[in-house]
């Protein structure tokens, strides 16, 4: 039988030798390889990979135990009592191995890949048996090997293994640098963590706290290729080259006002600084920003960046307070930025992240697309930058559909979890793919929510206008309609059919008191009263519309009975004029136009439709099974502010009234009905007798002067009919 030799090296199973496998049949070789794989897997499963938390013990406790709630005071001081000098540096990853003999030197290779791509290389003396490694990234698995180097440069592996890192905050160890940390690692509202290794913050790199050459090399080896200096020119000694080296881009944008003053003033320097960082991230150029000690100016900029990225309120506070652990002894508490947080919350947004977005786009004038590109890069997640609906209000005709934002494909919407909600589906519905379908007249707000922003768009669905004739005939006169219909929802075509109508006592009309019937000749709907009860709130309907002094109007509507019975001279279909807001009018109650005895009230207005009585201008209508068209023409000589209808007792004695197609419009000067015939008959007379007539005097058709309008007469060289 073949001899299979196995050994373990640093807890990793290694196959040392297999006696000439070619001597065995193919089936046996297959079986042996399966056995080998099984044994190796079993041994590997028992291997424990050591894990190192990269947060020092104080920072680790602070981040784990503190979760700020609204109104909480600062708690960071509890974790900074009798601190060591360097509590602003990470914990080490400590590796050890057995002493190596016969080597000239040692090297340690560390990489995130088992093939040691782009490794960190640490050179050691041959007698060293361990080393501490700093500035690694939390949440990674690292592979390392220790090699012995002989006099000719040949390398022999001494030990090889792996370890894991944990924690979230990545502090940076540079002994002559202070308060340096990676902005990565924080959880965000998107569910993604901020990317490590792209944005760093800290104290100055040159000046009072200048880095030595070794620490400059450490910072450079982190990949930092841009330095954003927030100090003033004099404070920065007018330097033009980064301490990290000439191939590191150096940019100075001094911060003059910061904290709440800078926020409220929409300090343009904030926008310049953020745009520079956006550009660095876009070009995959890690950037380090700083002021003098990395606390106030740096903290204000960090506050905005973290808010835009969706860091929680509690974590924004904690990230700011980490400066308390600086070796420069610079305690900072959340109270110093509470007013900044409160100010951000005054801006529109469904979340704190959106409120930061609104502030930055509205006040700092940052471009939404630039912000989203930045977020996408820092969170390694695709974001919808804008939902461009073209307008804040979109009109969609009833029965039609419209894709809200053609740029957002259904696949993209599904991937990014975009949701659409219509506040009033009776007006318009919206699908998960962002297609709006208009139902009936009215307004609805469609809320579109992506993985970062929420945007509202008003959808307007025009109602079907009441049908108006070109001219109307009233009292023997023809009037041409010259104005638009002043009545909204005159045909009850809104999604909510009693929109713009109230009950007789001024309260909202209850749709349960009426039936909306389909099949109107002038749209698709008409109104039928249902309740046969002595209740003004359930069987009456009212509305009013503004009119102007000395203008003439026509008000018209259609009316019939639901069961075909004829109603003559119905005294409850009343039209009147009134002054809205007058001293005797409060807009509600039975004193709307009438006195307590039911008669027209001169104090409140003028009833222009009534019984055959001198107090009324027009008679009540008569109607039955077929639609009757009712029209009234009047001139607002008294200067009333509104025309109103008040139709009560719409259901009575088993008779249910139906209404449709209301309109109120301005008309021009009336002409006698059949004026063309009159003109033809009297053409010769008028041509011979009216040429010398004075326009301000009234004449009959024979050209004789009359004292008052009578019959057909001439005024201003035009024919009129007295009424």
SULKABEL-V209529 format. One line per field, one symbol per residue. phi: phi as a letter, one per 40 degrees, with the letter a starting at -180 (. if undefined). psi: psi as a letter, one per 40 degrees, with the letter a starting at -180 (. if undefined). burial: + if it has 9 or more other C-alpha atoms within 8 Angstrom, else -. A space follows every 10 residues. Layout:
BEGIN
phi=???
psi=???
burial=???
END
This chain:
BEGIN
phi=.cbbbbabbf gbcbccabcd cccbcdcccd cccccdcccc cccccccbcc bbcccccccd cccccbbcbd gcccbcccbb cfcccbbbbc cccbbaacdb bgccabbbbb acbccfcfcc bbcbccccbi abbbgcbcgb bbbaabbcbc ccgcbbccaa aaabbahbcb cbcadbbbfc acccgccbcc gcccccgbbb biccbbhdbc cccccccccc cchcbabbcc ccccccffcb bccchccccb bbbcccbafc cccccfdccd cccccccdcc cdcfbdbbba bcbgbccccc ccdccccccg ccdccccccc cccdccccfb cbbcdcbdcc cccdccccic acdcccdcdc ccccgccdcc ccccccccbf acbccabccg acbbcbcdgb baccbdcccd ccccccgcbb bccacccaba cccgccbcba dibbbcbbbc cabbbbbcbb bccccccbcc abbafgbbbc cbbcccccfc bfccdbcbdg bbccbgcccc cccbbcbchc cbibbabbcb cbacaccbbb aaaaacbbcg cbbbbbabaa bcbgccbbfc cbcbbababc gccbbbgbgc cdbbcdcgcd bcccibcbba ccaccbcbcc cbaacccbcb bbbabcccgc cababbbbfc bafgbbcbba fcabacbccc bddgcccccc cbdcccccbb cbccccbcbc ccgccbcada gcbbafgbcb bca
psi=iihhhiiihf ehhhhdihhg deeiiddddd dddddddddd dddddehhhi hhhehidddd dddddhghih eiiieddeef hfiidgefii iihhiiiiih ieidiiihhh ieieefhfih hhhiideiei ihhifihifi hihiihihha deeihhhdih aiiiiaadhg ihhhdeiifh iheiehiide eiihhiedhi iaiieiadfh iidddddddd eeeheihhhe iidddeffie hideidehhh hhghhdiaad ddddefhddd dddddddddd ddefghihii bdefcddddd ddddddddef iidddddddd edddeieegg hhiddeeddd ddddeeiiie iddddddddd dddefihddd ddddddddef hhihdighed iehhhhihei ihhdgddhid dddddefhih hhdgeddiih ieefhhhhci iaiihhhhha edihhihhhh hhihiihiid iihhfeihhh heiihehhfe efeidheehe iiideeihhh eeeihhiifi eebeiihhid hgighdeefi iiiiiiiiie iiihhiiiii ideeihhhfh eeghhiiihh eideheeiie fddiideeii hdddahheha igieeidiii ihibdihhhh hhhihgdefi diiiihhifd hhfehhiiii fiihiiiahi ihhfdddddd deddddddee deihdeihia eeeihidihh bhihhffihi hi.
burial=-----+---- -++----+-- --------+- ---------+ --++------ -+++++-+++ ++-------- -----++-++ ------++++ +++------+ --++++++++ ++---+--+- ---+-+-++- --+++--+++ ++++++++++ ------++++ ++++++++++ ++++-+++++ +++++++++- -+++++++++ ++++++--++ +---++++++ ---+++++++ +++--+---- ++-+---+++ +++++--+++ -++--++-++ +++++-++-+ ++--++++++ +-+++-++++ ++++++++++ ++-+++++-+ +++++++--+ ++++--+-++ --+++-+-+- -+++++++++ +--+-+-+-+ ++++++++++ +-+++-+-+- ---+-+-+-- +---+----- --++-+-+++ -+-+++++++ --++++++++ ++++++++++ ++++-+++++ ++++++---- -+++--++++ +---+++-++ +++++-++-- ++++++--++ --+++++--+ -+++++++++ ++---+++++ +++-+-++++ ++++++++++ ++-++++-++ -+++++++++ ----++---+ +++++----+ +--+++++++ +----+++++ +++++-++-+ +++--+---+ ++++++++++ ++--++++++ ++++++++-+ ++--+----- -+--++--++ --+---++++ +-+--+--+- -++++---++ +--
END
